[in-house]
């Protein structure tokens, strides 16, 4: 079927990002396969993360179908767009249906996008990963594609107002090499390996990020362990 909606939406997003003068630093896009199924897995720090993950896949000419909570699909504006772009709604009380849809898409050669933390991390550190991404990759016989985003929280995240003005914000994206999801290995162990790899990519993105807070009032987007004032991750001191 022709993609009548997804490419124009990507084009519109690029136009907006150019208008607000975002500065992109994207590395590792050659790790995204040109064909065949894969599960793209990223950290989750802002409401627009799925857009940035999708942009990172465009050099490979791939469209990512994201698994997203079903409330997004019920919205009068985002709902029709999400359905037209063939994203996958997730009703947490009936997760089996979404899992089967994602599995079918993977087997037909699609890239499925998953945020295994399930919700935005307000500490901007990695939360625990759910094992669904690993199980999907194992059952479909496709690789996992680890990815990390940094800087997207400054645009729009939980507990903060949108800031889509012309602030020249940098956005750093790192895509890792595909990881095998051996069915002989437990999904929990695959998930542990996956989380460790995303953590490595996140730290690389943070090191490469070209700016630091402008002053004490601008430290909210930096994790506590890096000297910022973001909420401490659950289970950590401070």
LOVONU-257563 format. One record per residue (C-alpha): residue number from 1; residue in three letters; x, y, z. Coordinates in steps of 0.2 Angstrom, whole numbers. Last residue first. Example, Ala and Ser with C-alpha at 12.3 -4.5 7.8 and 13.67 -1.06 7.14 Angstrom:
LOVONU-257563
[node 2, 'SER', [68, -5, 36]]
[node 1, 'ALA', [62, -22, 39]]
END
This chain:
LOVONU-257563
[node 238, 'UNK', [95, 62, 235]]
[node 237, 'UNK', [100, 44, 236]]
[node 236, 'UNK', [94, 33, 222]]
[node 235, 'UNK', [79, 21, 222]]
[node 234, 'UNK', [68, 31, 210]]
[node 233, 'UNK', [79, 42, 199]]
[node 232, 'UNK', [83, 59, 207]]
[node 231, 'UNK', [72, 73, 201]]
[node 230, 'UNK', [81, 84, 188]]
[node 229, 'UNK', [92, 97, 197]]
[node 228, 'UNK', [108, 95, 188]]
[node 227, 'UNK', [125, 89, 193]]
[node 226, 'UNK', [127, 74, 182]]
[node 225, 'UNK', [120, 62, 195]]
[node 224, 'UNK', [105, 74, 197]]
[node 223, 'UNK', [101, 72, 179]]
[node 222, 'UNK', [101, 88, 168]]
[node 221, 'UNK', [85, 96, 161]]
[node 220, 'UNK', [81, 106, 177]]
[node 219, 'UNK', [98, 115, 177]]
[node 218, 'UNK', [93, 131, 168]]
[node 217, 'UNK', [89, 141, 183]]
[node 216, 'UNK', [106, 139, 190]]
[node 215, 'UNK', [114, 146, 174]]
[node 214, 'UNK', [115, 143, 155]]
[node 213, 'UNK', [115, 124, 157]]
[node 212, 'UNK', [128, 115, 146]]
[node 211, 'UNK', [130, 114, 128]]
[node 210, 'UNK', [138, 103, 114]]
[node 209, 'UNK', [130, 86, 119]]
[node 208, 'UNK', [144, 73, 114]]
[node 207, 'UNK', [146, 67, 132]]
[node 206, 'UNK', [127, 66, 134]]
[node 205, 'UNK', [125, 56, 118]]
[node 204, 'UNK', [139, 44, 123]]
[node 203, 'UNK', [131, 41, 140]]
[node 202, 'UNK', [115, 38, 131]]
[node 201, 'UNK', [123, 25, 120]]
[node 200, 'UNK', [131, 16, 134]]
[node 199, 'UNK', [114, 16, 143]]
[node 198, 'UNK', [106, 9, 128]]
[node 197, 'UNK', [118, -5, 127]]
[node 196, 'UNK', [116, -9, 146]]
[node 195, 'UNK', [97, -9, 143]]
[node 194, 'UNK', [99, -21, 129]]
[node 193, 'UNK', [110, -33, 138]]
[node 192, 'UNK', [97, -33, 153]]
[node 191, 'UNK', [83, -36, 141]]
[node 190, 'UNK', [91, -51, 133]]
[node 189, 'UNK', [94, -58, 150]]
[node 188, 'UNK', [75, -55, 154]]
[node 187, 'UNK', [70, -63, 138]]
[node 186, 'UNK', [79, -79, 142]]
[node 185, 'UNK', [92, -85, 130]]
[node 184, 'UNK', [88, -99, 118]]
[node 183, 'UNK', [77, -87, 108]]
[node 182, 'UNK', [93, -77, 103]]
[node 181, 'UNK', [89, -59, 102]]
[node 180, 'UNK', [104, -53, 91]]
[node 179, 'UNK', [109, -35, 93]]
[node 178, 'UNK', [109, -22, 79]]
[node 177, 'UNK', [123, -9, 80]]
[node 176, 'UNK', [119, 6, 90]]
[node 175, 'UNK', [110, 22, 85]]
[node 174, 'UNK', [115, 38, 94]]
[node 173, 'UNK', [105, 54, 93]]
[node 172, 'UNK', [109, 72, 100]]
[node 171, 'UNK', [97, 86, 99]]
[node 170, 'UNK', [104, 104, 100]]
[node 169, 'UNK', [92, 118, 104]]
[node 168, 'UNK', [94, 133, 93]]
[node 167, 'UNK', [81, 142, 104]]
[node 166, 'UNK', [69, 147, 91]]
[node 165, 'UNK', [53, 143, 101]]
[node 164, 'UNK', [47, 126, 103]]
[node 163, 'UNK', [47, 126, 122]]
[node 162, 'UNK', [33, 116, 128]]
[node 161, 'UNK', [29, 118, 146]]
[node 160, 'UNK', [37, 106, 159]]
[node 159, 'UNK', [30, 92, 170]]
[node 158, 'UNK', [32, 79, 158]]
[node 157, 'UNK', [43, 84, 143]]
[node 156, 'UNK', [43, 96, 128]]
[node 155, 'UNK', [58, 104, 120]]
[node 154, 'UNK', [71, 103, 133]]
[node 153, 'UNK', [68, 84, 135]]
[node 152, 'UNK', [73, 81, 117]]
[node 151, 'UNK', [91, 85, 122]]
[node 150, 'UNK', [97, 67, 122]]
[node 149, 'UNK', [91, 52, 113]]
[node 148, 'UNK', [98, 34, 113]]
[node 147, 'UNK', [95, 20, 101]]
[node 146, 'UNK', [97, 1, 102]]
[node 145, 'UNK', [91, -9, 87]]
[node 144, 'UNK', [85, -26, 91]]
[node 143, 'UNK', [87, -40, 78]]
[node 142, 'UNK', [73, -50, 70]]
[node 141, 'UNK', [67, -68, 73]]
[node 140, 'UNK', [49, -64, 76]]
[node 139, 'UNK', [48, -73, 92]]
[node 138, 'UNK', [65, -67, 99]]
[node 137, 'UNK', [62, -49, 93]]
[node 136, 'UNK', [45, -48, 101]]
[node 135, 'UNK', [51, -56, 117]]
[node 134, 'UNK', [65, -43, 118]]
[node 133, 'UNK', [54, -28, 115]]
[node 132, 'UNK', [41, -35, 128]]
[node 131, 'UNK', [54, -37, 142]]
[node 130, 'UNK', [50, -21, 151]]
[node 129, 'UNK', [65, -10, 154]]
[node 128, 'UNK', [69, -2, 171]]
[node 127, 'UNK', [71, 17, 171]]
[node 126, 'UNK', [85, 25, 162]]
[node 125, 'UNK', [90, 42, 167]]
[node 124, 'UNK', [81, 58, 162]]
[node 123, 'UNK', [74, 59, 180]]
[node 122, 'UNK', [57, 62, 174]]
[node 121, 'UNK', [58, 46, 163]]
[node 120, 'UNK', [44, 46, 151]]
[node 119, 'UNK', [33, 30, 151]]
[node 118, 'UNK', [34, 12, 145]]
[node 117, 'UNK', [52, 11, 150]]
[node 116, 'UNK', [53, -1, 135]]
[node 115, 'UNK', [50, 13, 122]]
[node 114, 'UNK', [47, 3, 107]]
[node 113, 'UNK', [48, 6, 88]]
[node 112, 'UNK', [43, -8, 76]]
[node 111, 'UNK', [53, -9, 60]]
[node 110, 'UNK', [42, -18, 46]]
[node 109, 'UNK', [47, -34, 37]]
[node 108, 'UNK', [31, -43, 36]]
[node 107, 'UNK', [36, -54, 51]]
[node 106, 'UNK', [39, -38, 61]]
[node 105, 'UNK', [21, -31, 57]]
[node 104, 'UNK', [13, -48, 62]]
[node 103, 'UNK', [23, -47, 79]]
[node 102, 'UNK', [17, -29, 82]]
[node 101, 'UNK', [-1, -34, 79]]
[node 100, 'UNK', [1, -49, 90]]
[node 99, 'UNK', [9, -38, 104]]
[node 98, 'UNK', [-5, -25, 102]]
[node 97, 'UNK', [-18, -38, 105]]
[node 96, 'UNK', [-9, -47, 119]]
[node 95, 'UNK', [-8, -30, 129]]
[node 94, 'UNK', [-27, -30, 134]]
[node 93, 'UNK', [-27, -20, 150]]
[node 92, 'UNK', [-12, -10, 144]]
[node 91, 'UNK', [-21, -5, 128]]
[node 90, 'UNK', [-7, -2, 116]]
[node 89, 'UNK', [-11, 6, 99]]
[node 88, 'UNK', [1, 2, 85]]
[node 87, 'UNK', [7, 14, 72]]
[node 86, 'UNK', [0, 12, 54]]
[node 85, 'UNK', [4, 30, 49]]
[node 84, 'UNK', [-14, 32, 45]]
[node 83, 'UNK', [-19, 26, 62]]
[node 82, 'UNK', [-7, 38, 71]]
[node 81, 'UNK', [-14, 52, 60]]
[node 80, 'UNK', [-32, 49, 63]]
[node 79, 'UNK', [-28, 48, 82]]
[node 78, 'UNK', [-17, 63, 83]]
[node 77, 'UNK', [-31, 76, 80]]
[node 76, 'UNK', [-46, 69, 88]]
[node 75, 'UNK', [-37, 60, 102]]
[node 74, 'UNK', [-42, 42, 103]]
[node 73, 'UNK', [-26, 36, 95]]
[node 72, 'UNK', [-16, 44, 108]]
[node 71, 'UNK', [-26, 36, 122]]
[node 70, 'UNK', [-21, 19, 115]]
[node 69, 'UNK', [-3, 20, 122]]
[node 68, 'UNK', [10, 19, 109]]
[node 67, 'UNK', [19, 6, 99]]
[node 66, 'UNK', [28, 14, 85]]
[node 65, 'UNK', [29, 9, 67]]
[node 64, 'UNK', [45, 15, 60]]
[node 63, 'UNK', [47, 21, 42]]
[node 62, 'UNK', [63, 16, 33]]
[node 61, 'UNK', [73, 25, 20]]
[node 60, 'UNK', [90, 20, 28]]
[node 59, 'UNK', [93, 39, 30]]
[node 58, 'UNK', [75, 40, 37]]
[node 57, 'UNK', [78, 30, 52]]
[node 56, 'UNK', [85, 44, 63]]
[node 55, 'UNK', [70, 54, 59]]
[node 54, 'UNK', [58, 41, 66]]
[node 53, 'UNK', [68, 41, 82]]
[node 52, 'UNK', [66, 60, 82]]
[node 51, 'UNK', [47, 59, 80]]
[node 50, 'UNK', [45, 45, 93]]
[node 49, 'UNK', [54, 56, 105]]
[node 48, 'UNK', [42, 70, 104]]
[node 47, 'UNK', [34, 69, 121]]
[node 46, 'UNK', [51, 69, 130]]
[node 45, 'UNK', [63, 58, 140]]
[node 44, 'UNK', [61, 40, 133]]
[node 43, 'UNK', [76, 29, 130]]
[node 42, 'UNK', [75, 20, 113]]
[node 41, 'UNK', [72, 2, 106]]
[node 40, 'UNK', [70, -1, 87]]
[node 39, 'UNK', [63, -19, 85]]
[node 38, 'UNK', [68, -25, 67]]
[node 37, 'UNK', [60, -32, 52]]
[node 36, 'UNK', [68, -33, 35]]
[node 35, 'UNK', [76, -20, 23]]
[node 34, 'UNK', [88, -6, 23]]
[node 33, 'UNK', [94, -11, 41]]
[node 32, 'UNK', [98, 3, 53]]
[node 31, 'UNK', [116, 2, 58]]
[node 30, 'UNK', [120, 15, 45]]
[node 29, 'UNK', [111, 28, 56]]
[node 28, 'UNK', [125, 27, 68]]
[node 27, 'UNK', [127, 45, 72]]
[node 26, 'UNK', [115, 60, 73]]
[node 25, 'UNK', [119, 77, 79]]
[node 24, 'UNK', [105, 88, 75]]
[node 23, 'UNK', [104, 107, 79]]
[node 22, 'UNK', [86, 113, 80]]
[node 21, 'UNK', [83, 129, 71]]
[node 20, 'UNK', [64, 133, 76]]
[node 19, 'UNK', [60, 134, 58]]
[node 18, 'UNK', [71, 119, 53]]
[node 17, 'UNK', [62, 108, 66]]
[node 16, 'UNK', [45, 114, 59]]
[node 15, 'UNK', [50, 110, 41]]
[node 14, 'UNK', [57, 93, 46]]
[node 13, 'UNK', [41, 89, 55]]
[node 12, 'UNK', [31, 94, 40]]
[node 11, 'UNK', [41, 82, 29]]
[node 10, 'UNK', [39, 68, 41]]
[node 9, 'UNK', [20, 71, 41]]
[node 8, 'UNK', [21, 71, 22]]
[node 7, 'UNK', [30, 54, 22]]
[node 6, 'UNK', [18, 46, 34]]
[node 5, 'UNK', [2, 51, 26]]
[node 4, 'UNK', [0, 43, 9]]
[node 3, 'UNK', [11, 28, 11]]
[node 2, 'UNK', [6, 18, -4]]
[node 1, 'UNK', [0, 0, 0]]
END
